């Protein structure tokens, strides 16, 4: 049996950490208006293409989404819509041309809700790690306030946060951005075995 490619590890109903970075680490979100417009595009993408969004963080040079992909085909359309529409906006506003995103997007399969919650904590910790804010709830362009600041965020879908939290160092990007998946050692071993 042939081994699976990285992208074929994702499937309808799976959880995933989606990351997309700018070319040459250039700032694609320069002003508050840019962040707000991108959040508006996420809202539109969710209305037109079904997927669940549990956590997110927009940084100046990239964005993170922690999602449940209900339909692979529909989610690909949602990401394409999101990124293409933002490129048009960015070009018009800043009088630039050419690509702004480094790759289509990077995706890591998430094992279960426990690891999904841990990934969400990592994603929301990004502005603290980058020394933009002292506490994650102070960053306006993430889901942190929804979970830790008592502010309801209508972009997010609800899920039951596990009682037993997964113990992972949220300051380390190795667990959440490298490899093929986020989960237990057995889960990651199976992914490594299956991937081409």
C-alpha positions as CSV (number, residue, x, y, z in Angstrom):
1,X,0.0,0.0,0.0
2,X,1.5,3.4,-0.9
3,X,2.3,5.8,1.9
4,X,0.1,8.9,2.4
5,X,1.3,12.4,1.5
6,X,1.3,15.1,4.2
7,X,-1.9,16.8,2.9
8,X,-3.8,13.5,2.7
9,X,-3.3,13.0,6.5
10,X,-6.2,15.6,6.9
11,X,-9.7,14.3,6.5
12,X,-13.3,15.4,6.8
13,X,-14.0,16.0,10.5
14,X,-10.4,16.2,11.7
15,X,-8.9,18.9,13.9
16,X,-5.9,20.9,12.6
17,X,-3.6,23.7,13.3
18,X,-3.4,26.0,10.2
19,X,-0.4,28.4,9.9
20,X,0.2,30.8,7.0
21,X,3.2,33.1,6.9
22,X,4.2,36.1,4.8
23,X,7.0,36.2,2.3
24,X,10.3,37.2,3.8
25,X,8.6,37.8,7.2
26,X,7.1,41.1,5.9
27,X,4.3,42.7,7.8
28,X,1.0,41.8,6.1
29,X,-1.0,43.3,9.0
30,X,0.4,46.8,9.5
31,X,-2.5,48.6,11.1
32,X,-5.5,47.7,13.3
33,X,-7.8,48.1,10.3
34,X,-5.9,45.3,8.5
35,X,-6.4,42.9,11.4
36,X,-10.1,43.8,11.6
37,X,-10.6,43.3,7.9
38,X,-9.0,39.9,8.0
39,X,-11.3,38.9,11.0
40,X,-14.2,40.1,8.9
41,X,-13.0,37.8,6.0
42,X,-12.9,34.9,8.5
43,X,-16.5,35.6,9.4
44,X,-17.5,35.6,5.7
45,X,-15.5,32.4,5.0
46,X,-17.3,30.7,7.9
47,X,-20.7,31.8,6.6
48,X,-20.0,30.5,3.1
49,X,-17.8,27.4,3.8
50,X,-18.6,25.3,6.8
51,X,-15.7,24.7,9.3
52,X,-15.4,25.1,13.1
53,X,-13.0,27.7,14.5
54,X,-11.9,27.1,18.1
55,X,-8.8,29.3,18.5
56,X,-6.9,31.9,16.4
57,X,-4.2,34.5,16.6
58,X,-3.3,37.1,14.0
59,X,0.3,38.4,14.1
60,X,1.9,41.0,11.9
61,X,3.6,38.5,9.7
62,X,1.4,35.4,9.9
63,X,-1.8,33.8,11.3
64,X,-2.8,30.7,13.2
65,X,-6.2,29.0,13.1
66,X,-7.2,26.0,15.2
67,X,-10.1,24.4,13.4
68,X,-12.2,21.4,12.7
69,X,-12.3,20.7,9.0
70,X,-15.8,19.5,8.3
71,X,-15.2,19.1,4.6
72,X,-11.7,19.1,3.0
73,X,-13.0,20.5,-0.2
74,X,-15.0,23.3,1.5
75,X,-12.1,24.2,3.8
76,X,-9.7,24.5,0.9
77,X,-12.2,27.0,-0.7
78,X,-12.5,28.9,2.6
79,X,-8.7,29.3,2.9
80,X,-8.4,30.3,-0.7
81,X,-11.2,32.9,-0.3
82,X,-9.6,34.3,2.9
83,X,-6.1,34.6,1.6
84,X,-7.0,35.8,-1.9
85,X,-9.5,38.5,-0.7
86,X,-6.9,39.8,1.7
87,X,-4.3,40.0,-1.0
88,X,-6.6,42.2,-3.1
89,X,-7.3,44.4,-0.1
90,X,-3.6,44.7,0.8
91,X,-2.6,45.5,-2.8
92,X,-5.2,48.2,-3.0
93,X,-4.4,49.8,0.3
94,X,-0.6,49.7,0.2
95,X,-0.2,50.1,-3.6
96,X,1.8,46.9,-3.9
97,X,1.7,43.9,-6.2
98,X,2.8,40.3,-6.2
99,X,2.3,37.5,-3.6
100,X,2.3,38.3,0.1
101,X,1.9,34.7,1.5
102,X,4.9,32.4,1.6
103,X,3.0,29.2,0.9
104,X,-0.5,27.9,0.4
105,X,-0.7,27.1,4.2
106,X,0.8,24.7,6.7
107,X,-1.4,22.2,8.5
108,X,-0.8,19.9,11.4
109,X,-3.3,17.2,12.3
110,X,-4.4,17.4,16.0
111,X,-5.1,14.1,17.8
112,X,-8.1,15.1,20.1
113,X,-9.7,17.9,22.1
114,X,-7.0,17.7,24.8
115,X,-4.3,18.5,22.3
116,X,-6.6,21.0,20.5
117,X,-6.9,23.0,23.7
118,X,-3.1,22.8,24.3
119,X,-2.6,24.0,20.7
120,X,-5.0,26.9,21.3
121,X,-3.0,27.9,24.4
122,X,0.2,27.9,22.3
123,X,-1.5,30.0,19.5
124,X,-2.8,32.6,22.0
125,X,0.6,32.8,23.7
126,X,2.3,34.0,20.5
127,X,2.0,37.8,21.2
128,X,3.5,37.2,24.7
129,X,6.4,35.2,23.3
130,X,7.0,38.0,20.7
131,X,7.0,40.5,23.6
132,X,4.2,42.5,22.1
133,X,2.0,42.2,25.2
134,X,2.7,41.0,28.8
135,X,-0.4,38.8,29.0
136,X,-2.2,37.0,26.2
137,X,-5.6,38.6,27.0
138,X,-4.2,42.0,26.1
139,X,-3.7,41.0,22.4
140,X,-6.9,42.2,20.6
141,X,-6.5,39.9,17.6
142,X,-6.7,36.5,19.1
143,X,-9.2,34.3,20.8
144,X,-7.6,34.6,24.2
145,X,-10.1,37.0,25.7
146,X,-12.9,34.6,24.8
147,X,-11.3,31.9,27.0
148,X,-9.6,33.9,29.7
149,X,-11.0,37.4,29.6
150,X,-14.7,36.8,29.8
151,X,-15.4,38.4,26.4
152,X,-17.6,36.4,24.1
153,X,-16.2,36.0,20.6
154,X,-18.9,35.2,18.0
155,X,-16.3,34.0,15.5
156,X,-15.6,31.0,17.7
157,X,-17.4,27.7,17.9
158,X,-17.9,26.2,21.4
159,X,-16.4,23.0,22.6
160,X,-16.0,21.3,26.0
161,X,-12.6,22.1,27.4
162,X,-11.1,18.9,28.7
163,X,-10.8,18.5,32.5
164,X,-7.4,16.8,32.2
165,X,-5.2,19.3,30.4
166,X,-2.4,18.0,28.3
167,X,1.0,19.0,29.8
168,X,3.0,20.6,27.0
169,X,5.4,23.6,27.1
170,X,3.4,26.2,25.2
171,X,6.5,28.4,24.9
172,X,8.0,25.8,22.5
173,X,7.1,25.9,18.8
174,X,8.5,22.4,18.2
175,X,5.3,20.7,19.6
176,X,2.9,22.8,17.6
177,X,4.5,23.9,14.4
178,X,7.0,21.1,13.4
179,X,6.4,17.6,12.3
180,X,3.1,16.3,10.9
181,X,0.8,16.3,13.9
182,X,0.1,17.4,17.5
183,X,-0.6,14.6,19.9
184,X,0.8,11.7,21.9
185,X,4.0,10.0,20.9
186,X,2.0,7.0,19.6
187,X,-0.1,9.3,17.5
188,X,3.0,11.1,16.0
189,X,4.7,7.7,15.5
190,X,1.7,6.5,13.4
191,X,1.7,9.7,11.4
192,X,5.5,9.3,10.7
193,X,4.9,5.7,9.6
194,X,2.0,6.6,7.3
195,X,3.5,9.7,5.7
196,X,5.5,9.7,2.5
